[in-house]
Amino acid sequence: MSAGTFTPRPGAAPVSRMILAQTALETRMLLRNGEQLLLTVIIPALLLVLFSAVDIVDTGAGKPVDFLAPGILALAVMSTAFTGQAIATGFDRRYGVLKRLGASPLPRWALMAAKTLSVVVTEVLQIALLTAIALALGWSPQGNPLSVAALVLLGTAAFSGLGLLMAGTLKAEATLAAANLVFLLLLVGGGVIVPMEKFPGGVQSVLGLLPISALSDGLREVLQQGAALPWGDAALLAAWAVLGLGAAARLFRWE
């Protein structure tokens, strides 16, 4: 045993290890938050079961669950990447958590990376649960899983950028109200439960440009119709991701 065996080696851990540790912390905090679980898991699951079992909305030919399941998956992505992340990050900013973490050895970009990875982990759990429920209700998914994964990742990037932009520019209370309001509005007008064909033509044109519409329509084309990757919807999601993440990087305030 050499003399230096027990010599302390102060210094920060590797960035990759810090990101993984922060990701695990962010995920545990989200899963322990009852309000976040209500938003990200319970509401999508209840909507899927209710509208699949009860003939409330005309979803066209075929089983209602075949139309509803892709839209509910899109809603789950939005609830986690946008609504949940905006609210959690907004209050972290208000209570000075972001400021303190920003002064730690963890770089700020690594903190945002950890938050994004936490969102992805949560989405994997959401999608697994909702898929199991939909299959139990008689869902018959089609298409390529890789196309689904590509759309989900693009949707995650788009909604994360918008959520971080809101959390980094508005007060926490305003973020809470605005994020929940946007969630409700997009739930109704984003093609999640109500088919876009039910809206007037002019309204359809506007609603079709929203990221939730692109994600729900894209997932529906793949999972319900068995289509390849819908490049139009993917391009629209990519555009929202670039705009949202770019604006968030430019305008985000840590205090």
N, C-alpha and C positions, 0 to 999 in steps of 0.2 A: 504494500500500500504506500503510495507516494505521499509526500507532505502536502501536496495540493489537492488531495482527494476531496476534502470537505471545504475547499475554498469557494465562497459564494461567487456566482456568476450573474450579477445583476444585469437586467436588460429586458426589453420587450420580447414577447414570444413571436414566432413567425406570423406574418399577417394572415396566412391561410388558417392557422390554428385559431387566431383571434376571431376571424370571420365565422368559423364553425361554432365556436363557443357562443358568440353573440347570436348566431342563428338559432341555436338550441334554446337560448334564453328567451328570445323573441317568440319562438313557437310555444314554449311552455306558458308564457304570459298570456298569449292569445287563447290557448286551449283552456286556461283556468278562468278566463273572463266570461261570465255568464251572458252578458249582453252581446259580446262578440259571437258566442256560440249560437245565440238566438238568431242573429243576423246571418251568419255564414252557413249554419247547418240546419237549424230547426225550421226556419221560414221556408227555404227552398224545398226541404223534404215534405213539409205540410202542403205546400202548393202543388208539388208533384202528385202526391196521393189524392188530394182533394179534387183537382181538375181532371185527373185520370179516371177517378171513380164516379164522379158526378158530372152529368152532361150540362155544364153551365155555359161553356163557350163552344161554338161550332168551329172545330179544327179541321173540317174537311173530311175527305174520304180516308178510310183506314182507322186504326185504333188511335184514340186520343193520346195515349202514352208515346206513340211513335213521333207525334208532332211535339209533344210537351217536353220530353226528356232532353233533347238538344238545347231547347230554350232555357230550361232550368239549369243545365250545366253552364250555359253562358251567364246566367244570373249568379250562380255560385262564384264564378271567376270574378265578376264585377263586385260582389259583396265583400270578397276578401281583398282583392287587389286595389279596389278604389275605396269603397265605403269604410271597411274596417281599418285599412292602412291610413286613410286620411284622418280618421278620428283618433286612432292610437298615436300617430305621429304628431298630430296637432296638440294633444295634451302632454306628450313628452316635451314638446317645445315650450309649452306654457309653464310647466313645472321645472324647467331648467335641466331636464335630463339630457337633451341633445347638446346643450352647452357644455355640460360636464363630460359627456362622452367624447365631445369634439376636442376636449383638452387632454384626453387620455392617449395612450400610445396607439389606440385604434384609429386609423385615418378616417376622415369623414366619408370618403368614397367607400371604404370598407364597411362602415356602419350602414350605408344605404344598400350595399351589396348583401349584407346580412339580413336586412329587412326584406329585400326582394326574395332571397332564398327561403326565408320564413314563410312568405306568401306562397311560394311554389310548393313547399312541404304541406302547407295547410290545404292547398288546392288538390293535391294528390289524395289526401284523406277525404276531402269533400267529394271528389269525383268517384272514388271507390264506393263510398256510402250511397251516393245518389244512383250510381249505376246498379248497385245491388237492389235498391228499392225498385228502380225502373224495370229490371229484369223480373223481379217478383210480380210486378204488375202486368207482365206480358210483353215487355219491350223487345223488339227484334232489330237490333242495330245492324247497319250495313257499313260499307266503306273501309278505308285504310286507317288503322290506328295512328300511323305516322302523320297523316293529314290532320287528324284530330289534335295530335300533340302540337303540330305547327301552329294551328289556329289558336289553341289555348295559350301557347307561349307568346304569340303576337298580341292576343287580347290582354294577357297579364302585363306586358310591357306598356300597352296603351293605357290601361286603367291605372297602373302604378304611377305613370307619369302624371296623370291628371290628379290622382289622390295626393301625391307629394306636392304638386303645385298648389293645391288648395290648402294643404296643411302648412306649407311654408310661407303663405302669404296672408292668410286670414287668422283671426283670433280663434282660439280653441272652441269657444261657444258657437261662433259663426260657422266653423267647420263642421261641428256636430249637427247643427240644423241644416246646413246646405247639403252635406253628404247624405243625410237621411232623406231629404226632399228629392234630391236627384235620384236616389235609389228607387223611391216610389214612382216618380215620373217615368223613369226608364223601364221599370217593371211593367207599367201599363202600356207605354208607347214604343217599346223597343222590340216588339215582335216576340217576346218571351212566351206569353200565354195567348194573347190576342193576335191572330194572323194579320200581317201588314195589309192584306187585301181588304180588311174591314174598315180601313181608314180612307178618307177621301183622297183622290189622286194627288192633289197638291201637297197634302200633309204627308203622304207616303214618300214623296220625293225628298222632303226635309228629314223625316225620320230615318230614311234609308241611309243617310250620311252619318248616323250616330255609330259609335263603336259597338254598342250593345246590339244594334241591328245587324251590323256586319258579322259579329261573332255568332249570334243566334242563327242567322240565315246561313252562314258558312257551315256551321256544325250540322244544321238541318240538311243541307245539300249532301254532306258526306254521310251522315248517320242514317238519314231517312231515305235518301235517294241513291246512295251508293256511289256518288260522284267522286271524281278526283279532287285534288286541292282546288277550291274556288279562288282563282287568282285575283279576281276583282275584290272580293271580301278581304283576302289576305293583304292586298295592296292598301286598302282603306285602313285596316288595322295598323299596318306599318306606318302609314302617314300620321295617324293619331299618336302612335308611340314616339315618333320623331318629334312631333310638335310638343307633346306633353312632357317628355323627358328633357327636351331642350329648354323649354320654358322653366321647368322646375330647377334645372341646374343653374339657370341664369338668375332666377328671382327668389329662390328659396332663402329664407332668413332663419338663422339658427337660434335667434333670441326673440 
